[in-house]
Amino acid sequence: MRVALDEERGVATVLVVGVIAVLMLLVGVGVQLGAAVVTRHRVAAAADLAALAAAGQLVVGGDRACERAGRIVERMSASMTACRISGWEAYVEVTARPPGWAALSGTANAHARAGPAEVAGGR
C-alpha cells in the first residue's frame, strides 16, 4: 500500500498547475476580447465626434471641416479613412486596430454622418 502512495506524489501539484494555466488562458482571452470591444466603442465615438466637428465647420469650407474632423480622430487614437462633404452634411469613416492579440482579428471601423436637421413638412 505504501508503494502506491509514493507513485502518486505530486499529482495534485500537476493538476493545480494545469488548472491555473487554463484559468490564465481564459483571463487573457477575456482581456483581449474586452480590448476589442473598447476599441470598437472608441472608433464609433471618434466617428460621431468627427462628423459633428466637420458639420460645425462647414461654414468655413469643406477642406477646413475635414481637417478639423481629422484632428478629432487623431486625438482619439484612430485614423480617418474618408471625409466627404455633401451640401451641408459631413460623412466620416474611421478605423483603428485593437491592442494586443485582438489586433490579429482585424480592425474596428465606424462611419457617421452629421448635418442640419431637416424640418418636417417641408418648411
N, CA, C and O atoms as a GROMACS GRO file, in nm:
protein
  492
    1MET      N    1   0.082  -0.119   0.000
    1MET     CA    2   0.000   0.000   0.000
    1MET      C    3   0.086   0.125   0.000
    1MET      O    4   0.050   0.224  -0.063
    2ARG      N    5   0.195   0.122   0.067
    2ARG     CA    6   0.284   0.237   0.074
    2ARG      C    7   0.346   0.267  -0.062
    2ARG      O    8   0.371   0.383  -0.095
    3VAL      N    9   0.371   0.168  -0.140
    3VAL     CA   10   0.430   0.188  -0.271
    3VAL      C   11   0.333   0.265  -0.362
    3VAL      O   12   0.377   0.352  -0.438
    4ALA      N   13   0.205   0.238  -0.355
    4ALA     CA   14   0.106   0.306  -0.438
    4ALA      C   15   0.099   0.454  -0.403
    4ALA      O   16   0.084   0.537  -0.493
    5LEU      N   17   0.109   0.491  -0.276
    5LEU     CA   18   0.107   0.631  -0.236
    5LEU      C   19   0.230   0.704  -0.286
    5LEU      O   20   0.221   0.820  -0.328
    6ASP      N   21   0.344   0.639  -0.282
    6ASP     CA   22   0.466   0.703  -0.329
    6ASP      C   23   0.461   0.733  -0.480
    6ASP      O   24   0.518   0.832  -0.526
    7GLU      N   25   0.394   0.649  -0.555
    7GLU     CA   26   0.384   0.668  -0.700
    7GLU      C   27   0.294   0.786  -0.737
    7GLU      O   28   0.309   0.843  -0.845
    8GLU      N   29   0.202   0.824  -0.649
    8GLU     CA   30   0.108   0.931  -0.678
    8GLU      C   31   0.151   1.065  -0.621
    8GLU      O   32   0.074   1.160  -0.630
    9ARG      N   33   0.265   1.076  -0.566
    9ARG     CA   34   0.311   1.204  -0.511
    9ARG      C   35   0.330   1.305  -0.622
    9ARG      O   36   0.387   1.275  -0.727
   10GLY      N   37   0.280   1.428  -0.598
   10GLY     CA   38   0.297   1.536  -0.694
   10GLY      C   39   0.186   1.546  -0.797
   10GLY      O   40   0.184   1.640  -0.876
   11VAL      N   41   0.092   1.451  -0.799
   11VAL     CA   42  -0.016   1.454  -0.896
   11VAL      C   43  -0.106   1.577  -0.873
   11VAL      O   44  -0.148   1.641  -0.969
   12ALA      N   45  -0.134   1.608  -0.749
   12ALA     CA   46  -0.217   1.724  -0.718
   12ALA      C   47  -0.150   1.852  -0.765
   12ALA      O   48  -0.217   1.943  -0.815
   13THR      N   49  -0.020   1.862  -0.749
   13THR     CA   50   0.053   1.980  -0.793
   13THR      C   51   0.042   1.996  -0.945
   13THR      O   52   0.020   2.107  -0.994
   14VAL      N   53   0.056   1.890  -1.017
   14VAL     CA   54   0.046   1.895  -1.163
   14VAL      C   55  -0.096   1.936  -1.204
   14VAL      O   56  -0.113   2.016  -1.297
   15LEU      N   57  -0.197   1.883  -1.138
   15LEU     CA   58  -0.335   1.920  -1.169
   15LEU      C   59  -0.362   2.067  -1.140
   15LEU      O   60  -0.427   2.136  -1.219
   16VAL      N   61  -0.314   2.116  -1.027
   16VAL     CA   62  -0.333   2.257  -0.991
   16VAL      C   63  -0.263   2.348  -1.092
   16VAL      O   64  -0.319   2.450  -1.133
   17VAL      N   65  -0.143   2.313  -1.132
   17VAL     CA   66  -0.072   2.393  -1.231
   17VAL      C   67  -0.149   2.394  -1.363
   17VAL      O   68  -0.156   2.497  -1.430
   18GLY      N   69  -0.206   2.281  -1.402
   18GLY     CA   70  -0.286   2.275  -1.525
   18GLY      C   71  -0.411   2.361  -1.516
   18GLY      O   72  -0.444   2.431  -1.612
   19VAL      N   73  -0.480   2.356  -1.403
   19VAL     CA   74  -0.600   2.437  -1.384
   19VAL      C   75  -0.564   2.585  -1.386
   19VAL      O   76  -0.636   2.664  -1.447
   20ILE      N   77  -0.456   2.624  -1.320
   20ILE     CA   78  -0.412   2.763  -1.320
   20ILE      C   79  -0.378   2.809  -1.461
   20ILE      O   80  -0.411   2.922  -1.499
   21ALA      N   81  -0.312   2.724  -1.539
   21ALA     CA   82  -0.277   2.760  -1.676
   21ALA      C   83  -0.402   2.783  -1.760
   21ALA      O   84  -0.407   2.878  -1.839
   22VAL      N   85  -0.504   2.698  -1.745
   22VAL     CA   86  -0.628   2.715  -1.819
   22VAL      C   87  -0.698   2.845  -1.777
   22VAL      O   88  -0.747   2.919  -1.862
   23LEU      N   89  -0.702   2.871  -1.647
   23LEU     CA   90  -0.763   2.995  -1.600
   23LEU      C   91  -0.690   3.118  -1.651
   23LEU      O   92  -0.754   3.216  -1.689
   24MET      N   93  -0.560   3.115  -1.653
   24MET     CA   94  -0.482   3.228  -1.705
   24MET      C   95  -0.510   3.248  -1.855
   24MET      O   96  -0.518   3.362  -1.901
   25LEU      N   97  -0.523   3.140  -1.928
   25LEU     CA   98  -0.556   3.150  -2.070
   25LEU      C   99  -0.693   3.214  -2.090
   25LEU      O  100  -0.710   3.299  -2.176
   26LEU      N  101  -0.790   3.172  -2.010
   26LEU     CA  102  -0.925   3.230  -2.020
   26LEU      C  103  -0.924   3.379  -1.984
   26LEU      O  104  -0.993   3.458  -2.048
   27VAL      N  105  -0.848   3.416  -1.882
   27VAL     CA  106  -0.838   3.558  -1.846
   27VAL      C  107  -0.774   3.637  -1.959
   27VAL      O  108  -0.821   3.746  -1.992
   28GLY      N  109  -0.669   3.584  -2.019
   28GLY     CA  110  -0.603   3.652  -2.131
   28GLY      C  111  -0.697   3.671  -2.249
   28GLY      O  112  -0.698   3.778  -2.310
   29VAL      N  113  -0.774   3.569  -2.282
   29VAL     CA  114  -0.871   3.581  -2.392
   29VAL      C  115  -0.978   3.684  -2.357
   29VAL      O  116  -1.019   3.762  -2.442
   30GLY      N  117  -1.023   3.684  -2.232
   30GLY     CA  118  -1.123   3.781  -2.189
   30GLY      C  119  -1.073   3.924  -2.196
   30GLY      O  120  -1.146   4.014  -2.237
   31VAL      N  121  -0.947   3.945  -2.158
   31VAL     CA  122  -0.889   4.079  -2.165
   31VAL      C  123  -0.878   4.125  -2.310
   31VAL      O  124  -0.906   4.241  -2.341
   32GLN      N  125  -0.838   4.037  -2.398
   32GLN     CA  126  -0.826   4.074  -2.539
   32GLN      C  127  -0.962   4.101  -2.601
   32GLN      O  128  -0.976   4.192  -2.683
   33LEU      N  129  -1.063   4.024  -2.563
   33LEU     CA  130  -1.198   4.048  -2.612
   33LEU      C  131  -1.248   4.184  -2.562
   33LEU      O  132  -1.310   4.259  -2.636
   34GLY      N  133  -1.220   4.214  -2.437
   34GLY     CA  134  -1.256   4.344  -2.382
   34GLY      C  135  -1.188   4.458  -2.455
   34GLY      O  136  -1.249   4.561  -2.481
   35ALA      N  137  -1.060   4.440  -2.487
   35ALA     CA  138  -0.986   4.543  -2.560
   35ALA      C  139  -1.046   4.566  -2.698
   35ALA      O  140  -1.053   4.680  -2.745
   36ALA      N  141  -1.091   4.460  -2.763
   36ALA     CA  142  -1.153   4.474  -2.895
   36ALA      C  143  -1.286   4.550  -2.885
   36ALA      O  144  -1.317   4.633  -2.970
   37VAL      N  145  -1.364   4.521  -2.782
   37VAL     CA  146  -1.492   4.589  -2.763
   37VAL      C  147  -1.470   4.737  -2.732
   37VAL      O  148  -1.539   4.823  -2.785
   38VAL      N  149  -1.374   4.766  -2.646
   38VAL     CA  150  -1.343   4.906  -2.611
   38VAL      C  151  -1.296   4.981  -2.736
   38VAL      O  152  -1.334   5.096  -2.756
   39THR      N  153  -1.214   4.918  -2.818
   39THR     CA  154  -1.168   4.981  -2.941
   39THR      C  155  -1.284   5.011  -3.035
   39THR      O  156  -1.289   5.117  -3.097
   40ARG      N  157  -1.378   4.919  -3.045
   40ARG     CA  158  -1.495   4.940  -3.131
   40ARG      C  159  -1.577   5.060  -3.083
   40ARG      O  160  -1.622   5.141  -3.163
   41HIS      N  161  -1.597   5.070  -2.952
   41HIS     CA  162  -1.672   5.183  -2.899
   41HIS      C  163  -1.595   5.315  -2.917
   41HIS      O  164  -1.655   5.419  -2.946
   42ARG      N  165  -1.464   5.309  -2.901
   42ARG     CA  166  -1.382   5.430  -2.920
   42ARG      C  167  -1.388   5.477  -3.064
   42ARG      O  168  -1.396   5.598  -3.089
   43VAL      N  169  -1.385   5.386  -3.159
   43VAL     CA  170  -1.392   5.421  -3.301
   43VAL      C  171  -1.529   5.480  -3.335
   43VAL      O  172  -1.538   5.576  -3.411
   44ALA      N  173  -1.634   5.422  -3.280
   44ALA     CA  174  -1.768   5.476  -3.305
   44ALA      C  175  -1.782   5.617  -3.249
   44ALA      O  176  -1.840   5.705  -3.313
   45ALA      N  177  -1.728   5.639  -3.129
   45ALA     CA  178  -1.733   5.773  -3.069
   45ALA      C  179  -1.650   5.871  -3.150
   45ALA      O  180  -1.690   5.986  -3.169
   46ALA      N  181  -1.534   5.828  -3.198
   46ALA     CA  182  -1.449   5.915  -3.279
   46ALA      C  183  -1.520   5.955  -3.408
   46ALA      O  184  -1.512   6.070  -3.451
   47ALA      N  185  -1.588   5.860  -3.471
   47ALA     CA  186  -1.660   5.891  -3.594
   47ALA      C  187  -1.772   5.991  -3.568
   47ALA      O  188  -1.789   6.086  -3.643
   48ASP      N  189  -1.847   5.969  -3.461
   48ASP     CA  190  -1.956   6.061  -3.428
   48ASP      C  191  -1.904   6.202  -3.401
   48ASP      O  192  -1.956   6.300  -3.455
   49LEU      N  193  -1.802   6.212  -3.318
   49LEU     CA  194  -1.747   6.343  -3.283
   49LEU      C  195  -1.686   6.413  -3.404
   49LEU      O  196  -1.700   6.534  -3.421
   50ALA      N  197  -1.616   6.336  -3.488
   50ALA     CA  198  -1.553   6.394  -3.606
   50ALA      C  199  -1.659   6.446  -3.704
   50ALA      O  200  -1.642   6.554  -3.762
   51ALA      N  201  -1.766   6.372  -3.722
   51ALA     CA  202  -1.872   6.417  -3.812
   51ALA      C  203  -1.937   6.544  -3.759
   51ALA      O  204  -1.966   6.636  -3.835
   52LEU      N  205  -1.961   6.549  -3.629
   52LEU     CA  206  -2.018   6.670  -3.570
   52LEU      C  207  -1.923   6.789  -3.582
   52LEU      O  208  -1.965   6.901  -3.611
   53ALA      N  209  -1.793   6.763  -3.560
   53ALA     CA  210  -1.695   6.871  -3.572
   53ALA      C  211  -1.688   6.922  -3.716
   53ALA      O  212  -1.680   7.042  -3.740
   54ALA      N  213  -1.691   6.830  -3.811
   54ALA     CA  214  -1.688   6.870  -3.952
   54ALA      C  215  -1.813   6.949  -3.988
   54ALA      O  216  -1.805   7.051  -4.057
   55ALA      N  217  -1.928   6.902  -3.943
   55ALA     CA  218  -2.053   6.973  -3.974
   55ALA      C  219  -2.052   7.113  -3.914
   55ALA      O  220  -2.107   7.206  -3.972
   56GLY      N  221  -1.992   7.127  -3.798
   56GLY     CA  222  -1.984   7.258  -3.735
   56GLY      C  223  -1.890   7.354  -3.806
   56GLY      O  224  -1.900   7.475  -3.788
   57GLN      N  225  -1.798   7.301  -3.886
   57GLN     CA  226  -1.702   7.384  -3.957
   57GLN      C  227  -1.736   7.402  -4.105
   57GLN      O  228  -1.657   7.461  -4.179
   58LEU      N  229  -1.851   7.354  -4.150
   58LEU     CA  230  -1.886   7.363  -4.291
   58LEU      C  231  -1.900   7.506  -4.341
   58LEU      O  232  -1.881   7.532  -4.460
   59VAL      N  233  -1.931   7.600  -4.254
   59VAL     CA  234  -1.948   7.739  -4.297
   59VAL      C  235  -1.815   7.799  -4.345
   59VAL      O  236  -1.815   7.895  -4.421
   60VAL      N  237  -1.701   7.742  -4.300
   60VAL     CA  238  -1.571   7.794  -4.343
   60VAL      C  239  -1.512   7.713  -4.458
   60VAL      O  240  -1.403   7.745  -4.506
   61GLY      N  241  -1.582   7.609  -4.503
   61GLY     CA  242  -1.536   7.533  -4.618
   61GLY      C  243  -1.516   7.385  -4.587
   61GLY      O  244  -1.487   7.347  -4.473
   62GLY      N  245  -1.532   7.304  -4.690
   62GLY     CA  246  -1.521   7.160  -4.675
   62GLY      C  247  -1.383   7.111  -4.636
   62GLY      O  248  -1.371   7.018  -4.556
   63ASP      N  249  -1.279   7.174  -4.691
   63ASP     CA  250  -1.143   7.132  -4.658
   63ASP      C  251  -1.113   7.155  -4.510
   63ASP      O  252  -1.057   7.069  -4.444
   64ARG      N  253  -1.150   7.271  -4.460
   64ARG     CA  254  -1.127   7.302  -4.319
   64ARG      C  255  -1.212   7.211  -4.230
   64ARG      O  256  -1.168   7.173  -4.121
   65ALA      N  257  -1.331   7.177  -4.276
   65ALA     CA  258  -1.417   7.089  -4.198
   65ALA      C  259  -1.355   6.950  -4.184
   65ALA      O  260  -1.353   6.893  -4.075
   66CYS      N  261  -1.303   6.895  -4.294
   66CYS     CA  262  -1.239   6.764  -4.290
   66CYS      C  263  -1.109   6.769  -4.210
   66CYS      O  264  -1.074   6.673  -4.142
   67GLU      N  265  -1.038   6.880  -4.218
   67GLU     CA  266  -0.916   6.897  -4.140
   67GLU      C  267  -0.948   6.892  -3.990
   67GLU      O  268  -0.877   6.829  -3.912
   68ARG      N  269  -1.054   6.960  -3.951
   68ARG     CA  270  -1.096   6.959  -3.810
   68ARG      C  271  -1.138   6.819  -3.767
   68ARG      O  272  -1.104   6.775  -3.657
   69ALA      N  273  -1.210   6.748  -3.852
   69ALA     CA  274  -1.251   6.611  -3.822
   69ALA      C  275  -1.129   6.521  -3.804
   69ALA      O  276  -1.126   6.436  -3.715
   70GLY      N  277  -1.030   6.540  -3.889
   70GLY     CA  278  -0.907   6.461  -3.878
   70GLY      C  279  -0.835   6.482  -3.747
   70GLY      O  280  -0.781   6.388  -3.689
   71ARG      N  281  -0.833   6.606  -3.698
   71ARG     CA  282  -0.769   6.634  -3.569
   71ARG      C  283  -0.843   6.565  -3.455
   71ARG      O  284  -0.781   6.514  -3.361
   72ILE      N  285  -0.974   6.564  -3.462
   72ILE     CA  286  -1.053   6.498  -3.359
   72ILE      C  287  -1.023   6.348  -3.357
   72ILE      O  288  -1.000   6.289  -3.252
   73VAL      N  289  -1.024   6.288  -3.474
   73VAL     CA  290  -0.999   6.144  -3.485
   73VAL      C  291  -0.859   6.110  -3.435
   73VAL      O  292  -0.840   6.011  -3.365
   74GLU      N  293  -0.762   6.190  -3.472
   74GLU     CA  294  -0.624   6.166  -3.430
   74GLU      C  295  -0.610   6.171  -3.278
   74GLU      O  296  -0.539   6.089  -3.219
   75ARG      N  297  -0.678   6.265  -3.215
   75ARG     CA  298  -0.672   6.278  -3.069
   75ARG      C  299  -0.738   6.160  -2.999
   75ARG      O  300  -0.711   6.133  -2.882
   76MET      N  301  -0.825   6.089  -3.070
   76MET     CA  302  -0.890   5.971  -3.012
   76MET      C  303  -0.819   5.842  -3.053
   76MET      O  304  -0.876   5.734  -3.043
   77SER      N  305  -0.695   5.855  -3.098
   77SER     CA  306  -0.609   5.740  -3.133
   77SER      C  307  -0.672   5.650  -3.240
   77SER      O  308  -0.673   5.528  -3.227
   78ALA      N  309  -0.722   5.712  -3.343
   78ALA     CA  310  -0.779   5.638  -3.455
   78ALA      C  311  -0.732   5.703  -3.585
   78ALA      O  312  -0.659   5.803  -3.582
   79SER      N  313  -0.773   5.647  -3.697
   79SER     CA  314  -0.736   5.700  -3.828
   79SER      C  315  -0.861   5.728  -3.909
   79SER      O  316  -0.953   5.647  -3.912
   80MET      N  317  -0.864   5.843  -3.972
   80MET     CA  318  -0.977   5.878  -4.058
   80MET      C  319  -0.948   5.824  -4.198
   80MET      O  320  -0.848   5.859  -4.259
   81THR      N  321  -1.036   5.738  -4.247
   81THR     CA  322  -1.016   5.680  -4.379
   81THR      C  323  -1.090   5.755  -4.488
   81THR      O  324  -1.055   5.744  -4.606
   82ALA      N  325  -1.193   5.831  -4.450
   82ALA     CA  326  -1.267   5.909  -4.550
   82ALA      C  327  -1.338   6.025  -4.483
   82ALA      O  328  -1.383   6.015  -4.369
   83CYS      N  329  -1.346   6.135  -4.556
   83CYS     CA  330  -1.423   6.251  -4.513
   83CYS      C  331  -1.483   6.312  -4.639
   83CYS      O  332  -1.410   6.360  -4.726
   84ARG      N  333  -1.615   6.310  -4.648
   84ARG     CA  334  -1.682   6.365  -4.765
   84ARG      C  335  -1.784   6.469  -4.719
   84ARG      O  336  -1.850   6.455  -4.617
   85ILE      N  337  -1.791   6.572  -4.798
   85ILE     CA  338  -1.888   6.679  -4.772
   85ILE      C  339  -1.989   6.678  -4.885
   85ILE      O  340  -1.951   6.678  -5.003
   86SER      N  341  -2.116   6.678  -4.851
   86SER     CA  342  -2.223   6.681  -4.949
   86SER      C  343  -2.325   6.785  -4.904
   86SER      O  344  -2.406   6.760  -4.815
   87GLY      N  345  -2.318   6.899  -4.966
   87GLY     CA  346  -2.405   7.008  -4.924
   87GLY      C  347  -2.369   7.054  -4.784
   87GLY      O  348  -2.257   7.099  -4.759
   88TRP      N  349  -2.463   7.042  -4.693
   88TRP     CA  350  -2.438   7.080  -4.554
   88TRP      C  351  -2.420   6.958  -4.463
   88TRP      O  352  -2.432   6.969  -4.341
   89GLU      N  353  -2.391   6.842  -4.523
   89GLU     CA  354  -2.370   6.720  -4.446
   89GLU      C  355  -2.225   6.673  -4.458
   89GLU      O  356  -2.163   6.681  -4.564
   90ALA      N  357  -2.173   6.624  -4.347
   90ALA     CA  358  -2.038   6.568  -4.342
   90ALA      C  359  -2.048   6.419  -4.316
   90ALA      O  360  -2.123   6.376  -4.228
   91TYR      N  361  -1.973   6.340  -4.392
   91TYR     CA  362  -1.968   6.195  -4.377
   91TYR      C  363  -1.824   6.156  -4.346
   91TYR      O  364  -1.733   6.192  -4.420
   92VAL      N  365  -1.804   6.084  -4.236
   92VAL     CA  366  -1.669   6.049  -4.190
   92VAL      C  367  -1.660   5.899  -4.166
   92VAL      O  368  -1.751   5.839  -4.109
   93GLU      N  369  -1.549   5.838  -4.210
   93GLU     CA  370  -1.520   5.697  -4.182
   93GLU      C  371  -1.392   5.691  -4.100
   93GLU      O  372  -1.294   5.760  -4.129
   94VAL      N  373  -1.394   5.608  -3.996
   94VAL     CA  374  -1.282   5.599  -3.901
   94VAL      C  375  -1.246   5.452  -3.879
   94VAL      O  376  -1.334   5.366  -3.882
   95THR      N  377  -1.119   5.425  -3.856
   95THR     CA  378  -1.072   5.289  -3.829
   95THR      C  379  -0.962   5.292  -3.722
   95THR      O  380  -0.894   5.392  -3.705
   96ALA      N  381  -0.948   5.180  -3.651
   96ALA     CA  382  -0.840   5.165  -3.552
   96ALA      C  383  -0.818   5.016  -3.529
   96ALA      O  384  -0.908   4.935  -3.545
   97ARG      N  385  -0.696   4.983  -3.490
   97ARG     CA  386  -0.661   4.846  -3.457
   97ARG      C  387  -0.661   4.829  -3.306
   97ARG      O  388  -0.604   4.913  -3.235
   98PRO      N  389  -0.722   4.724  -3.255
   98PRO     CA  390  -0.717   4.700  -3.111
   98PRO      C  391  -0.577   4.657  -3.068
   98PRO      O  392  -0.501   4.603  -3.149
   99PRO      N  393  -0.542   4.681  -2.942
   99PRO     CA  394  -0.408   4.642  -2.895
   99PRO      C  395  -0.398   4.492  -2.871
   99PRO      O  396  -0.499   4.423  -2.859
  100GLY      N  397  -0.276   4.442  -2.866
  100GLY     CA  398  -0.252   4.302  -2.829
  100GLY      C  399  -0.293   4.203  -2.935
  100GLY      O  400  -0.292   4.232  -3.055
  101TRP      N  401  -0.330   4.084  -2.888
  101TRP     CA  402  -0.368   3.975  -2.978
  101TRP      C  403  -0.494   4.007  -3.056
  101TRP      O  404  -0.513   3.955  -3.166
  102ALA      N  405  -0.579   4.090  -3.003
  102ALA     CA  406  -0.704   4.123  -3.071
  102ALA      C  407  -0.677   4.189  -3.206
  102ALA      O  408  -0.762   4.185  -3.294
  103ALA      N  409  -0.560   4.249  -3.223
  103ALA     CA  410  -0.525   4.312  -3.350
  103ALA      C  411  -0.514   4.209  -3.462
  103ALA      O  412  -0.526   4.244  -3.579
  104LEU      N  413  -0.492   4.083  -3.427
  104LEU     CA  414  -0.483   3.979  -3.529
  104LEU      C  415  -0.617   3.955  -3.598
  104LEU      O  416  -0.621   3.906  -3.711
  105SER      N  417  -0.726   3.990  -3.531
  105SER     CA  418  -0.858   3.966  -3.588
  105SER      C  419  -0.901   4.076  -3.685
  105SER      O  420  -1.004   4.061  -3.752
  106GLY      N  421  -0.826   4.185  -3.694
  106GLY     CA  422  -0.861   4.289  -3.789
  106GLY      C  423  -0.873   4.425  -3.723
  106GLY      O  424  -0.817   4.450  -3.617
  107THR      N  425  -0.948   4.513  -3.788
  107THR     CA  426  -0.963   4.649  -3.740
  107THR      C  427  -1.108   4.677  -3.705
  107THR      O  428  -1.200   4.608  -3.749
  108ALA      N  429  -1.125   4.780  -3.624
  108ALA     CA  430  -1.260   4.827  -3.591
  108ALA      C  431  -1.289   4.946  -3.682
  108ALA      O  432  -1.207   5.037  -3.694
  109ASN      N  433  -1.404   4.945  -3.745
  109ASN     CA  434  -1.443   5.051  -3.838
  109ASN      C  435  -1.576   5.112  -3.796
  109ASN      O  436  -1.663   5.043  -3.741
  110ALA      N  437  -1.592   5.240  -3.823
  110ALA     CA  438  -1.719   5.307  -3.797
  110ALA      C  439  -1.734   5.423  -3.894
  110ALA      O  440  -1.636   5.476  -3.944
  111HIS      N  441  -1.856   5.461  -3.918
  111HIS     CA  442  -1.883   5.579  -4.001
  111HIS      C  443  -1.997   5.657  -3.938
  111HIS      O  444  -2.081   5.603  -3.867
  112ALA      N  445  -1.997   5.785  -3.965
  112ALA     CA  446  -2.101   5.873  -3.909
  112ALA      C  447  -2.130   5.985  -4.007
  112ALA      O  448  -2.045   6.022  -4.089
  113ARG      N  449  -2.249   6.038  -3.997
  113ARG     CA  450  -2.292   6.147  -4.082
  113ARG      C  451  -2.355   6.253  -3.992
  113ARG      O  452  -2.428   6.219  -3.899
  114ALA      N  453  -2.327   6.378  -4.019
  114ALA     CA  454  -2.384   6.486  -3.940
  114ALA      C  455  -2.415   6.605  -4.030
  114ALA      O  456  -2.349   6.628  -4.131
  115GLY      N  457  -2.515   6.677  -3.991
  115GLY     CA  458  -2.556   6.796  -4.065
  115GLY      C  459  -2.679   6.853  -4.001
  115GLY      O  460  -2.723   6.805  -3.896
  116PRO      N  461  -2.736   6.956  -4.061
  116PRO     CA  462  -2.855   7.017  -4.002
  116PRO      C  463  -2.975   6.923  -4.009
  116PRO      O  464  -2.988   6.844  -4.102
  117ALA      N  465  -3.061   6.935  -3.911
  117ALA     CA  466  -3.184   6.856  -3.911
  117ALA      C  467  -3.280   6.912  -4.016
  117ALA      O  468  -3.290   7.033  -4.034
  118GLU      N  469  -3.348   6.823  -4.085
  118GLU     CA  470  -3.445   6.868  -4.184
  118GLU      C  471  -3.574   6.903  -4.113
  118GLU      O  472  -3.615   6.835  -4.018
  119VAL      N  473  -3.637   7.006  -4.158
  119VAL     CA  474  -3.762   7.049  -4.097
  119VAL      C  475  -3.876   6.963  -4.151
  119VAL      O  476  -3.888   6.945  -4.272
  120ALA      N  477  -3.957   6.910  -4.062
  120ALA     CA  478  -4.069   6.826  -4.102
  120ALA      C  479  -4.173   6.909  -4.177
  120ALA      O  480  -4.195   7.025  -4.142
  121GLY      N  481  -4.234   6.854  -4.277
  121GLY     CA  482  -4.340   6.922  -4.351
  121GLY      C  483  -4.287   7.016  -4.459
  121GLY      O  484  -4.366   7.090  -4.518
  122GLY      N  485  -4.158   7.016  -4.488
  122GLY     CA  486  -4.101   7.096  -4.595
  122GLY      C  487  -4.089   7.243  -4.565
  122GLY      O  488  -4.074   7.322  -4.658
  123ARG      N  489  -4.094   7.284  -4.442
  123ARG     CA  490  -4.079   7.427  -4.409
  123ARG      C  491  -3.936   7.469  -4.403
  123ARG      O  492  -3.907   7.586  -4.377
   0.00000   0.00000   0.00000
